[in-house]
Amino acid sequence: MQPNELTKGSAELLILSLLEAEARHGYQLSRLIEARSRGTIRFNVASLYPLLYRLESKGWVPGRWVEAAGERRRRFYRLPRRDGRPWRRTSGSGPTSSRRLAAS
């Protein structure tokens, strides 16, 4: 399944759910989605990075550049913190496909 087959909201929720645990960079998110979906969902740069930029511009996932010795500079995204804790979902009671994918 390609990202354009996902609804816009589903792709955003999938990214947000994966950022609950820790800050991640775009390539890491792409590989994690592909691995956890057993190859069913694949994001390419043309769809993933515009989505991340859009989430960042909305203030939903602040990003910061990180440089490690001997590695390329990477932009890590995270969920904002509230009261010292990561932001959490508050709506919905049943598991969604994005929650199941993030938990697998």
N, C-alpha and C positions, 0 to 999 in steps of 0.2 A: 504494500500500500504506500503510495506516495503522499507527501504532506498535502498536496493540493486536493486529495481525496478526503482529507480530514476537514471538518468544518473549522473555520478560523478560531472559534472559541475552544474547540477541543484541543487544537495544537497548543494554544496558550496555556490551557489548564495542564496539559502534559508537561510542558516546560516548568511551570510553577511548581507542580508536584515534585519534580525531580530536584528542584532547588531548595526544597524544605530541609533536606538532610544536611547539605553543605553547599558552599559556593563552588561553581563549576564553570569551566570555559566552554565555548561553543563546540569545539571538536569533541570534547569529553561528553557533552550532552548528546551529540549525534551518535557516538559509539554506544553510549548507555541505552539510548532508545532502541537502536538496532539490536543490541544484545538482548535486552529484556523482552522485546517483541519477537525474538527469534527470527529476525530478518524481515518481519512483516512490514515494519515502518522504517523508512529510510529518509533522512533529511539531507539534502545537499546544501552547499553554501548559498545558492541562489534563493533558497526558501528559509533556511534556519537563521542566518544572520539578520535579514530584514525583520524577522519576527522578534529576535532578541533586541534589536535597536528600537522597535516599536514598544516593546514592554518596558525598556529603559526610559524612553521618552515619556511614557505615562507615569513613571515613577514607581512602577511595580517591582522592578529588579535593578537596583543600582549596580553599575559595573565599575570595575577599576582595573587598570593595567598592572600586570605583575611581570617583573623580569627576574628570571633565575639565571645563575651563571651558566654559560654555555648553551642556553636555550633561547628560543624566540620569545619575544614579548607576547603575552596572552591577556585577553580581557576576561576577567572572571565576573560572573554575575551571581547575585545572592538575593534572597528575600530580605526586605527591610526588617529591622528588629523593632519590637514594641515592648517597652518595659524590660529591656535586656534579654528578651526571648524572641526567637524567630516568629514571624507572622504565621498564623495558622488559619486554615479554613474554618469557617463557622457555619456555613450553610450546607444543607444536604445531610441526610442521615444514612443513606445507602451507599455502598461502594460503587464507584463509577469505573469505567474502563481505564481512565487515566490513573486513578488511584491504585487499581490492581496492578497496572504496569509499573508504577513507581515502587510498589511494595515487593514486586517479584525479584 
